[in-house]
Amino acid sequence: MTRGIALAIVAIALTVSLGAQRRQPPAESTPTGSAATGATTPEALQYKQNVGLEVDAMQENIQKWNDSVFSFGELGFQEFETTKFLTAILRQNGFTVQEGVAGIPTAWTARWGSGKPVIALGSDVDCIPQASQKPGVAWHDPIIEGAPGHGEGHNSGMPLQIAAALAAKKVMEQQHLQGTLMLWPGIAEELVGTKAYYVRAGLFKDVDISIFAHVGDNLGVSWGDGTQNGLVSVEYSFKGESAHAASAPWRGRSALDAVELMDVAWNFRREHLRIQQRSHYVITNGGDQPNVVPPNASVWYYFRETDYAHIKEMNEIGDRMAKAAAMMTDTTVSMRILGSAWPGHFNKTIAEVMHANIEKVGLPQWSEADQTLARALQRELKVPEVGMATKLQPLGGREAIPDEEKRGGGSDDIGDISWNVPTVTLRYPSNMAAGPGHNWANAISMATPIAHKGIQAGAKVVALTVIDFLMKPELVAQAWDYFRNVQTKTTKYVPLMRPEDKPAIWLNEQTMAKYRPEMKKYYYDPTKYKNYLDQLGIKYPTVR
């Protein structure tokens, strides 16, 4: 058999094994002018076929891992059950786990392998307040009223990365491939509370490339500048003097007055801020009871903008307003940063290699039940009834997006990592195009076949991309060339947090203490039930 025939046979086998789920035509690739391509030797193609089969073999485990994390429903900094569960899986599979990294009790890293390249695989694990929701039910139906839940879908990302890592590990062991896999969780991402501390603690100092995964409603990746904002999260705490609010109010100094004056001032100032900004706040402490002048009060702000300089400027405006409010009320004020995030910039080389693998894997084949659930929720929320995605998105990216094209958006502290090591974010289709985000509706699919299929597809993409970078070291060099000579040529990373700032590990402690005893009754038991829907007695799909 000639080498050319052998290559063709392996390529056909690869297409069959990886594209078995796909029923839509591949997306048209967007030319980017880079020479980055995946490994294409017969050996590499065989390894990629094998790694895809390894992911398929983990289908049942993927479902169990995902449903278990969904059932824990833990808020940021309180992900103790999630951490115990995920690290146990990795230890059982030969990874060395280090817990409590960067001064964060629920943070950890897990490593396996030796030598270069070091490939980091991460995803977020925290959930959303008041987002408890029965999976597979196409309307608001909480498991526990008022409890937290995975209304963002963060229960799915680490199961995806673990599946990808174990598949790659199996092939690496069989073929004696050199390289190191490092897994890590995004703790308290909804508070943008940890990744800048990971960077400060040096967790990525020896990492060659970083592959992040975040739930979405399609399978895709992009490179370059993004439309998301960065932010700084600041709590302002005012201290005054208590007094009887009826008998001697003139003897009191109301900290709540200071909070309200600051908030009113900020709302007037919005008119004179750039259109790109987004800012919002909650009053975390408004006093104890009406008949006591509040001696203590606090307000928590997110200041979002498109770059470091504008984020710092907003933070400084907020600080000045807080001081002015304290002066007006004869109170004092202190400030502490609770979290921060740089706007992300993602690597062109890694994105191109990953997109080629996305086209090989394709979208899952959605069942009629999957489409019925998606359309029912879309009808419930009065958004277009498009069902689940059946066509891939093209690869897109620009080195820089002009500010006039940016109109605000969310934030993710993966941005801090992206400015320290070549990074991409894989979006994988475990959610539905329906919910508003940070909402019970975004939890509905997250312990159903939709989530399981999306994870499986995403895990294949990550595993294939890992094999590419293991087999073709020049791709690592290309990724760093873009990072050094394009991305960071004129922009250098400066942390938004200060040297004295520490992770806000106390956040959400009281909320989880309130709800966890009842939530434990609903933890998924995979030894008794095939899936979480079975445990909850939910028919899939349940629609009106």
N, C-alpha and C positions, 0 to 999 in steps of 0.2 A: 504494500500500500504506500503510495507516495505521500509526502508531507502535506501537500495541498489537499488531497482527498481526506486525510485524517483530520485536518483543520476544519474542513467543511462538515464532516460528520459530527464532530464535537460541537460546532456552532449550531447545527440543527438540533442536537440533543439539548443544548442549553436553552434555545428558544422554546422548545416544547416544555421543559421542566419549569422554566421561570414564567412563561406566559400562559400557563394553563388557566389562570383566573381571568385573563383579559378577553374582552369581547368588543372593545372599541378600537378604532384605528389609532395608531400612535400620533402624538402631537407633532406638528412641524417644529423642528429645532430652529432656534434663533441664532444665526451666526454671530459669534463674538470675537473672532479673530485670534483665538488662542489655539495652540497646538495640543492642548491637553486631551488625551484619550486614555481609555482604560487599557489594561493588559490584554493582549490578543494572541499570545502564543497558545499552542494546543494544550500545554500544561495548565496555563492560567484559565483557559476556557473550561477545562475539565474541573478545576478547583471551584470555579464559579457555579458550574452545574451541581457539584456536590454540596456546596454551601446552601444553595437553594433548596435542595432535597432535605438537608438538615433542618432548615426552618420549617418546612412542611411537616416533618416528623414531630415538631414541637407544638402542633396545632392545639392539642388538648391542654398542654401546660400553659400556652399563651392565654387561653380562655380562663384557666384557673387563677393565674397570676393577676390578670386584669380584673376579674370579678372580685377577687379578695381585696385588692387595693381600693376598688370602688366602694366596697362595704365598710372599710375603715373610715372614710370620709373625714380626714384630719386636716385641720387648718394649719397655716404656716407656723413654723417653729414647734409645733406639737405633733409631728408626724412619727410618733414613737412606734406604733404598731406597724406602720408602713416600713420604717427602717428595719425593725426586727425581722419582718417577713422577707424583704428583698435581700438583705445581707445574708440571711440563712441560705437562700437559694445559691448565692454566689460562693459562700464558703463550701457548701456541699459539692460545688463544681470546681473546686481547686483554686479559687481566687483568694488572695490575701487581703483582708478587709481592715481598714483603719477607721475607727469611729471617732466622733467628736472633733472632727477636723475644723480648723479656723475658729475654735472656741464656740462651736454650735453643736449642742448635744445630739441633734438628729441628723447631722451631716456626716458623710462618710466617703471614702474612696475604696475601690476594689481593683486590684491589679493581678494580672496573670501574664506570663511570658517573660521574655528577656530581650534586651537590646533594642535597636531602632528598627523601624519607626515606632514611636509611642503614639498611639491613637486613642483619644479620649472620646467616650460615648456618654452623653448625658441627656437628661430630660427632667422636667419638673414633676413634683409629687403632691403638692398641697392642693387644698380645695377652697370652696367659696362659702362665705357665711349664708345661712338661710337658703341653701340650694338643695336641701334634701328632696329626692325625687325617686319614685318607683321607675326603674328602667322598663322600656318597652311600652309605656302607657303614654298616649299622645295628648295628654293634657296635664295640668298641674295637679299632682297627686303625691304629696310628700310621704316618705317612709315615716318620718318623725317631724311633726309640725315645728318649724323654727330652727331645726337642726342644720348644721352644715352639710354640704354634699359636693359631688364633683361636677359642678355647673360650669366647668371649663374643660373637663376631660383629662386632667393631669394624672388620672389613674392608669392611663394607657401607655405613657411614654417610656417608663422604665421597663415594663414587661417587653416592649418592643426592643429596647437596647440590650436587654439581657438575652433575648432570643437571638438577636444578631451576633452578640459576643460569643455565645455558646456554639453557634453554628460555625463562626470563623475559627474559634478555638479548636473545634474538632478537626477541621481541615489543616490548621497549623500543626497540630500534633501528628496527624497522619503523614504530612509532607515535610515535616521538620522545618517549617518556615519561621524565620526569626522575626520578632516584633513583640511589642508589649501592648496589651489592651488595658485601658483604665476606664472604669465606670464610676459615675458620680451623679448624685441627685440634685436637682434644683430645689432647695429648701426655701419655703416662704417666698416663692416667686411673686405671688399676688401682692406681697409687701415690698417687692424688689429688695429683699432683705439680706442676701447672702453672697451673690456671685462676686461682688467687688471685694468682699472679705476673703473669698477663695483666692482671688488674684493676689491680694496683699499677703496671704499666708504662703504663697509660692506653690500652690497645688498644680499649676500648669507650666512651671518653669522648664520641665524637660519634655513637654508635649510637643509633638510635631504637627499634628492636625487635630482639630476638634470637630466632631460631628454631633450636632444637637438635633433633637426631634421634638416637634410640637404638633399636637392634634389639629386637624383641619377637616375640610369636607372634600378635598381632592388630594392628589399625590403630586407634589411639586417641590421645586427648589429655585432660588434666585440668588444673584450675586450683586455685589457692589453696595451702593448707598441704598438706604431704605426710607420708607415714608413714616415709620414710627418715630415717636419722640423719645428723648431721654428724660430723666426727671431726678429731682431730689425730694425726698419725703422728710418733712420737718414737723416736729411737735413743739408748739409754743405753750409754756406753762406759766400762768400768772399767779402771783401771790399777793393777797390783800389782807384785810382785817375783818373778822366776823363781828356782828352786832345784832341786836334784836331788830328785825326788819320793820317792826311797827313802833316800838317804844323809843329806839335811839338809832335810827338809820344813819344819822349824820356822824355817828361814831364808827361806822363801818367803811371799809374800802373794798368795793366789789370787784373781785377778779373776773366775774362773769361780765360785768360792764366792759372790762378791757377786751375780753374775747369778742363781744358783740361789736364794739367799736372797730376792732381790727377787721372783722368780717365785712362790715358795712364799707369801710374804707377800701378793702380789696375789691369789692364788687363795683364800686365807682371807678377804681383804677383800671378794671378790665377794658373799658372803652379806649384806653390809651396804651394798651399793650398790643404787640404784634398779633396778626391774625393766626399765626402759626401756633401760638401758645394754647395750652389747655391747663386749667388749674381748678382744683376742687378741694373741699375740706369737710370734716365732720367735727362736731364738738364732742370730745371724748369725756369731758368732765364739766358739767354745767352747774355744780353746786349740790348741796344735800337736800334742802327742803326750803320752801318759799319764805318761811318766817325767819330764816337766818341769812344775813348778808353773806354771800359766798366768799370765803377767804381763799379758796383755790379753784381754778378753772383752767381748762386746757383745750386747745384746738389743734387739729392735725391737718396739715396741708400737703398736697402733691403739686409741685411746680413742674410743668412739662414744657419742653421746648426742643428745637431741632438740633442744637449743638451745645457743647460745653459752655461756651461764652454766654449764650443766652440763658441757659439754665442757671448759671451762677448769678447773672444779673437779676433774674426773677427772685432767686433766693435772697439776694441782698435787699431787694425792694421789700420782701416779706419781713426780713429782720428789722428794717427801719420802721415799718408800720407797727410791728409788735412793740418796739421801744416807744414809739409815739403814743400808742394806746396805753401803755403803762404810765407814761408821763401824764396823760389826761386824767387818769383815775387814781393817781398816787399809789400805784401798785408797782411790783417789780416783775420782771419776766426773765425766764431762762429758755434756752432753745436746745434741742437735741435732734440730730439727724437719725431717722429710723431706717432709712434705706436710700439707695441711689441706683441709677442706671444710665449708662451711656447709650446714645442711639447706635444701633448695630451697623456694621459694615461687613459684608460677607464675601468669601473668597471665590474668585472666578474659576480657578483651576479645579477646586474640589466640587464646585457646583456643576461644572461641565461634565466631569466624570460621573457624578451622581445622577445627573439628568439622563445620561446615556443608559444607566442602569434602570432608571425609572421607566424608560421606553421599553426596555427588555421585560420588566416585570408587568407593567400595565396595571390598570385598576382592577379591583376585585369584581367578580361576577355577582352582582346583587340579585338576590332572590325577589320574587314578587312580594313576599312578606316585608323585606327590607324597604322596597319602594313604597309599599302601602303605608308603613310607619312614617317614612319621610314626608310623603304627600299629606298624610293626615295631620302631622304637626304643622306643616306649612299652611294648611288650611286653617288650623286652629289659631295660628298667629297672624293670619291675614297677610302672608307674604307669597310671592309667586310659587306655585305648586310645580316645582321642577324635579322633585324626587332626588335621588342620589346621582352624583356625577358619573357620566359614562364616557367622557372624553378628557384626555389629559390636557393640562395647561402647558404652553410652550415655556422654554427656558427664557427668562428675561433678566436684565440687569444693566445698570449704568454705573460708571465710576462715581458720578456725582449727580444728584438731582437738585435743580435750582430751588432755592427757598420759596420762590413764588408758586411752585407746584406742590408744595407741602402745606397741608391744611389740618395738621394735628392728627393724633392717633394714639394708640396704646403704647406701652413700653414693656420691655423685657430686659432684665439685667444680663442676659446672654450677650448684650452689647459690650459689657465690660470685658468679657472673655474674648470677643471678636477683635478687640483692639490690642490683645496680648498674644494671640496665637491664631493662625489661619483657621477660620471657622465657617461652617454653613449650618443652616437650619432646614431639616427635612420636614415638610408638611405631609401628613398622612391622613387618609380618609376614614377616620373613626367617628366623625360627627356628621351632622346634617346641616345643610344650608337653610337655617330657619331661625335659630335662637339669636337673641341680641347680645350674647356673650355675658359671662358672669351672672348666670341666670339658671333657674331650674330647668328651662327648656334645653339647655346645652348638656344636661345630664341624661336625657332620656335615652340616647343611643349607647351610652358609655358602658353598659354591661349587657349588650345584645350582640347578635351575630354581626351587626354592622361594625361595632368596635373590634371584634375579634378578627374579622377579615381585613380591616384596615391596618391593624397591627401586623398581621402576617405579611401583607404586601410591603409595609414599611420596613419590617425586619429584613426582608430579602434585599431591599435596596441598600440598606446600611451594610449588610454582610458582604454584598457584592462590591461595594465601594471600598470596604476594608481590604478585601482581597486585591483589588486594583492597586492600592497604595502599598501593600506588602510586596507585590510582584513587580512593581515598576517604581523604584526609588526616585527616578527623575521627576515623578509627579510631585513628590514632597518638595523638591527643589523649586519646581515651578510655582507651587503654592506660596512658598516663602518669598520668591521673587516678586509676585504680585503684592504680597503683604508689605514688603520693605520698600519697593520702588514705585508702587502706585498708592496703596491704601494709606500708609503711614509716611509717605514722602514729605508731606507738609503738615500733617496733623499728628500730634503726639498725645498719648493717653496721660491724663492727669486725673486721679481719683476725685470724685465729687464729695466723698466723705473726708472727714478730717482725721488726722492721726489719733486723736483722742476718742473718736467714735468707736462703739462696740456693737456687735449684733444685738438686736432688740429681742432677745430670746424669751422674754416674758410675755410678749404679745400673744393673744388668743388663749392663754392658759386658763382663764376663768371660764371662757365660753366652752372649751372642751371639757373642763371639769363639770360643767352643768349638764352637758348632753352625752358625754361618753358612757355613763352607766346604762342608759337606755339604748344607745347605739350598739353596745356590745351584744345585745340580744339579737341583732340583725347581722352580725359578722358572718360572712360566707363560710360554710363548712363543706369543702370539696369532697370529704370522705362520705358524706351522706347524700349530696345533691350533685347532679350532673353539671348544673350551672346556677347562677344566682337567680335567674328567672324562675327556675324550678323551686328553689328554696322559698321564694316569695309567693309562689303560687300564681304567677302572672302568665297569661296566655299571650304568645307572641304572634303578631302585634295586637295590642289592645287599642282599638280606635273607636271613635263615636259612631 
